[in-house]
Amino acid sequence: MLRAVAVGGYAAVVEPVGTCTLRLVHAGKVVTLKHTANSDATTVSCGGFSVPGSQLTAGPWQAVLSYASSKSAGEAGPVTVKVP
């Protein structure tokens, strides 16, 4: 049984406020989570996403992690997450 899918990443900017968004898509179902980014001296962290297995059905999901603020925005390329 899948307990959770954990996702994280970094944005190559340093700024105090921004939002990280995780979007998971499979067979017409979309799961979207957002949280405030955490900045340090050299990057902005988009870690800390955990999607409970109960929200996901079996099969390949496309995961996209993005970051946005009033000054910048970016998106990682899609990654396939295989849910058993």
Protein Blocks (a to p, Z undefined) as FASTA:
>chain_A
ZZbdcddddddbddfbdcddddddeehiacdddddddddfkbccfehiacdfklpccddd
ddddddddfkbccdddddddddZZ
